[in-house]
Amino acid sequence: MAVTAKRMLLELFTAAGPGEAPASVLVQAAALLHLSETNVRVTLARLVASGTLELTGRGMYRLGVDAQALTRQVTSWRELEKQLRKWDGGWACVHLGGLGRTDRSALRRRERALRLLGFRALAPALEVRPDNIEGGVPVLRERLQALGLDEEALVLRADELDPRAEARARALWDGRRLTAGYRSTRERIDRWLVAAQDLTPQVAAREAFMFGGEVLRQILFDPRLPEPLVDVAERRAMVEAAKRLDTYGRRLWQRLFGMAHGLVVTTEGQHEHVH
């Protein structure tokens, strides 16, 4: 994915959380990614106008209130396994029947919320996932609504699907492909961290930004499936490797710009749908 001023700014602010950043530092960081000062300042003004960012003082910016729900979802990746529980075979379900389909913005928010939390369509207007999120359906309902699911959507639990429906539900995800992806990403991270020792800080910081975004997209949209649908140990090993990359990237960005940028990703499409 090409780096745009919007992507860069949103990723940096999401990494900083509630912290502020001066425009002068953001311009310096943009130069590292071959983005012009004019581009950055115009984008800052647009993000403030949309409510995505807030201007807190002369040349000082921070994330707006409306961005906080997605930010919490994005930055919770380090605690991924702690957010899960042993699967007892039940299914969390979202019934979408009766919801409007003419509001494109609402449709995009709905779809994004469902995908971020790993739901897949089992039948028309029925999305499901294993009920292995800590806190169960009440927590899922709250998180889905915070991310944009319509409050009218029914979020419930289903037990004892008939054998054919159970088989279809389990086949909604390619567990082997997901597990292979965990292993491949972990190996790539380990190789990059070795190779980065021979790079200049500027080149390493730029590569950490790009590679980190790629890794985080994988983690962010991972469905967080339980055993036996995926190899949980491989996913856990990938996340641990991602933490090492995150720490390395944050140190680089702190050294160069006085602000952290670790593994944070908020894609162009997601932000357009949220804000």
C-alpha positions as CSV (number, residue, x, y, z in Angstrom):
1,M,0.0,0.0,0.0
2,A,1.3,3.4,-1.0
3,V,2.1,5.8,1.9
4,T,-0.1,8.8,1.8
5,A,0.0,11.8,4.1
6,K,-3.4,10.6,5.6
7,R,-2.1,7.1,6.3
8,M,1.1,8.4,7.8
9,L,-0.6,10.9,10.1
10,L,-3.3,8.5,11.3
11,E,-0.8,5.8,12.0
12,L,1.5,8.1,14.0
13,F,-1.4,9.6,16.0
14,T,-2.8,6.1,16.7
15,A,0.6,5.1,18.0
16,A,0.7,8.1,20.2
17,G,-2.8,7.4,21.6
18,P,-4.0,10.4,23.5
19,G,-0.7,12.2,23.1
20,E,-0.1,15.3,21.0
21,A,2.3,16.0,18.2
22,P,3.6,19.3,16.7
23,A,3.2,19.9,13.0
24,S,6.9,20.6,12.7
25,V,7.7,17.0,13.8
26,L,5.1,15.5,11.6
27,V,6.6,17.4,8.6
28,Q,10.0,15.9,9.4
29,A,8.6,12.4,9.7
30,A,6.8,12.9,6.4
31,A,10.0,13.8,4.6
32,L,11.4,10.4,5.6
33,L,8.5,8.9,3.7
34,H,9.0,11.2,0.7
35,L,5.9,13.3,1.5
36,S,5.9,17.1,1.0
37,E,5.3,19.6,3.7
38,T,2.4,21.1,1.8
39,N,0.7,17.7,1.5
40,V,1.0,17.1,5.2
41,R,-0.3,20.5,6.2
42,V,-3.3,20.3,3.8
43,T,-4.1,16.8,5.1
44,L,-3.9,18.0,8.7
45,A,-6.4,20.7,8.0
46,R,-8.8,18.3,6.3
47,L,-8.5,15.8,9.2
48,V,-9.3,18.5,11.7
49,A,-12.3,19.7,9.6
50,S,-13.6,16.1,9.6
51,G,-13.2,15.7,13.4
52,T,-10.6,12.9,13.0
53,L,-7.9,15.2,14.6
54,E,-8.2,18.1,17.0
55,L,-6.1,21.2,17.1
56,T,-5.1,21.6,20.7
57,G,-2.8,24.6,20.5
58,R,-0.6,26.5,18.0
59,G,0.6,23.8,15.7
60,M,-0.3,20.9,18.1
61,Y,-2.6,18.1,17.1
62,R,-4.1,14.9,18.6
63,L,-6.7,12.3,17.7
64,G,-10.3,13.4,17.9
65,V,-12.9,11.7,20.1
66,D,-14.6,10.0,17.2
67,A,-11.3,8.1,16.4
68,Q,-11.0,6.5,19.8
69,A,-13.0,3.3,19.4
70,L,-11.0,2.2,16.3
71,T,-7.8,3.3,18.1
72,R,-8.6,1.0,21.0
73,Q,-9.3,-1.9,18.7
74,V,-6.0,-1.3,16.7
75,T,-3.8,-0.8,19.7
76,S,-5.1,-3.8,21.6
77,W,-3.1,-6.2,19.4
78,R,-0.4,-6.8,22.0
79,E,-2.9,-8.4,24.4
80,L,-4.6,-10.5,21.7
81,E,-4.4,-13.8,23.4
82,K,-5.5,-12.4,26.7
83,Q,-8.7,-11.3,25.0
84,L,-9.6,-14.9,24.1
85,R,-10.9,-17.9,26.1
86,K,-11.1,-21.6,25.5
87,W,-13.8,-22.5,23.0
88,D,-16.7,-24.6,24.2
89,G,-18.2,-25.1,20.7
90,G,-20.8,-22.2,20.8
91,W,-21.1,-19.6,18.2
92,A,-21.5,-15.8,18.5
93,C,-24.1,-14.6,15.9
94,V,-25.1,-11.3,14.4
95,H,-28.5,-11.2,12.7
96,L,-28.7,-8.4,10.2
97,G,-32.3,-9.0,8.9
98,G,-34.3,-5.8,8.7
99,L,-31.4,-3.4,8.8
100,G,-31.3,-0.7,6.1
101,R,-29.1,-1.1,3.1
102,T,-29.4,2.3,1.4
103,D,-27.0,4.3,3.6
104,R,-23.6,3.4,2.2
105,S,-21.7,4.9,5.1
106,A,-23.6,2.8,7.6
107,L,-23.1,-0.3,5.4
108,R,-19.3,0.3,5.4
109,R,-19.2,0.8,9.2
110,R,-21.2,-2.4,9.7
111,E,-19.0,-4.4,7.4
112,R,-15.8,-3.1,8.9
113,A,-17.0,-3.9,12.5
114,L,-17.9,-7.4,11.5
115,R,-14.6,-8.1,9.7
116,L,-12.5,-6.6,12.5
117,L,-14.0,-9.0,14.9
118,G,-13.7,-12.0,12.7
119,F,-17.3,-12.6,11.7
120,R,-18.2,-14.5,8.4
121,A,-21.6,-15.0,6.7
122,L,-23.1,-18.4,7.4
123,A,-26.4,-17.6,5.7
124,P,-28.1,-14.5,4.3
125,A,-28.2,-11.8,7.0
126,L,-26.5,-14.1,9.5
127,E,-22.8,-13.6,10.5
128,V,-21.1,-16.0,12.9
129,R,-17.8,-16.6,14.7
130,P,-16.6,-19.0,17.4
131,D,-17.7,-17.7,20.8
132,N,-14.2,-17.6,22.2
133,I,-13.8,-13.8,22.9
134,E,-13.4,-13.2,26.6
135,G,-16.6,-11.8,28.0
136,G,-18.7,-13.6,25.4
137,V,-21.6,-12.1,23.5
138,P,-22.1,-9.0,25.8
139,V,-18.5,-7.9,25.2
140,L,-18.8,-8.6,21.5
141,R,-22.0,-6.6,21.2
142,E,-20.4,-3.6,22.9
143,R,-17.3,-3.7,20.7
144,L,-19.3,-4.2,17.5
145,Q,-21.5,-1.3,18.3
146,A,-18.5,0.9,19.2
147,L,-17.0,0.1,15.8
148,G,-20.1,0.9,13.9
149,L,-22.6,-1.9,14.0
150,D,-26.2,-0.8,14.0
151,E,-27.7,-0.9,17.5
152,E,-30.8,-2.7,16.0
153,A,-28.7,-5.7,14.9
154,L,-29.3,-8.8,17.1
155,V,-26.1,-10.2,18.7
156,L,-26.7,-13.6,20.3
157,R,-25.2,-17.0,20.9
158,A,-26.1,-20.2,19.2
159,D,-25.5,-23.7,20.5
160,E,-26.0,-27.1,18.9
161,L,-26.1,-26.3,15.3
162,D,-27.2,-29.2,13.1
163,P,-24.2,-31.2,11.7
164,R,-24.4,-29.7,8.3
165,A,-24.6,-26.1,9.6
166,E,-21.7,-26.8,12.0
167,A,-19.6,-28.1,9.2
168,R,-20.3,-25.1,7.1
169,A,-19.5,-22.7,9.9
170,R,-16.2,-24.3,10.6
171,A,-15.3,-24.1,6.9
172,L,-15.9,-20.4,6.7
173,W,-12.2,-19.8,7.5
174,D,-9.1,-21.4,5.9
175,G,-7.4,-22.5,9.1
176,R,-4.4,-24.0,7.3
177,R,-3.8,-20.8,5.3
178,L,-4.1,-18.7,8.4
179,T,-1.6,-20.9,10.3
180,A,0.9,-20.9,7.4
181,G,0.6,-17.1,7.4
182,Y,1.4,-16.9,11.1
183,R,4.6,-18.9,10.6
184,S,5.7,-17.0,7.4
185,T,5.2,-13.6,9.1
186,R,7.2,-14.7,12.2
187,E,10.0,-15.9,10.0
188,R,10.0,-12.6,7.9
189,I,10.1,-10.5,11.1
190,D,13.1,-12.4,12.5
191,R,15.0,-12.1,9.2
192,W,14.3,-8.4,9.0
193,L,15.4,-7.6,12.5
194,V,18.7,-9.2,11.7
195,A,19.1,-7.4,8.4
196,A,18.1,-4.1,9.9
197,Q,21.3,-3.9,11.9
198,D,23.1,-3.1,8.7
199,L,20.7,-0.3,7.7
200,T,21.0,3.4,8.5
201,P,18.5,4.6,11.1
202,Q,16.6,6.5,8.4
203,V,16.2,3.6,6.1
204,A,15.4,1.2,9.0
205,A,12.8,3.6,10.3
206,R,11.1,3.9,6.8
207,E,11.2,0.1,6.4
208,A,9.8,-0.5,9.9
209,F,6.9,1.8,9.1
210,M,6.1,-0.1,5.9
211,F,6.7,-3.6,7.2
212,G,5.1,-2.8,10.5
213,G,1.9,-1.6,8.7
214,E,1.8,-4.9,6.7
215,V,2.2,-7.0,9.9
216,L,-0.4,-5.1,11.7
217,R,-3.0,-5.4,9.0
218,Q,-2.5,-9.2,9.2
219,I,-3.0,-9.1,13.0
220,L,-5.8,-6.6,13.0
221,F,-7.9,-8.6,10.6
222,D,-7.1,-11.9,12.0
223,P,-10.3,-13.7,13.1
224,R,-8.8,-14.9,16.4
225,L,-10.0,-18.4,15.9
226,P,-9.6,-21.1,18.6
227,E,-8.1,-24.6,18.4
228,P,-8.8,-26.7,16.5
229,L,-9.6,-24.3,13.7
230,V,-6.1,-22.8,13.7
231,D,-2.7,-23.5,15.4
232,V,-2.9,-21.0,18.3
233,A,0.7,-21.6,19.2
234,E,1.8,-20.3,15.8
235,R,-0.4,-17.2,16.1
236,R,1.1,-16.5,19.6
237,A,4.6,-16.9,18.2
238,M,3.8,-14.4,15.4
239,V,2.5,-11.9,17.9
240,E,5.5,-12.2,20.1
241,A,7.7,-11.5,17.0
242,A,5.5,-8.6,16.1
243,K,6.2,-7.2,19.6
244,R,9.9,-7.3,18.9
245,L,9.5,-5.4,15.7
246,D,7.2,-2.9,17.4
247,T,9.8,-2.2,20.1
248,Y,12.6,-1.8,17.5
249,G,10.5,0.6,15.4
250,R,9.4,2.7,18.4
251,R,13.1,3.1,19.5
252,L,14.0,4.2,16.0
253,W,11.2,6.8,15.6
254,Q,11.8,8.1,19.1
255,R,15.5,8.5,18.3
256,L,14.9,10.3,15.0
257,F,11.8,12.3,15.8
258,G,11.1,12.2,19.5
259,M,7.9,10.3,19.0
260,A,7.1,6.6,18.9
261,H,5.9,4.8,15.9
262,G,5.5,1.1,16.4
263,L,3.2,-1.5,14.9
264,V,0.1,0.6,14.2
265,V,-2.0,0.4,11.1
266,T,-5.2,2.2,10.2
267,T,-5.8,1.8,6.5
268,E,-7.1,4.5,4.3
269,G,-10.4,2.7,3.8
270,Q,-11.0,2.1,7.5
271,H,-10.5,5.8,8.4
272,E,-12.7,7.0,5.6
273,H,-15.4,4.7,6.9
274,V,-15.0,5.7,10.6
275,H,-14.7,9.4,10.4
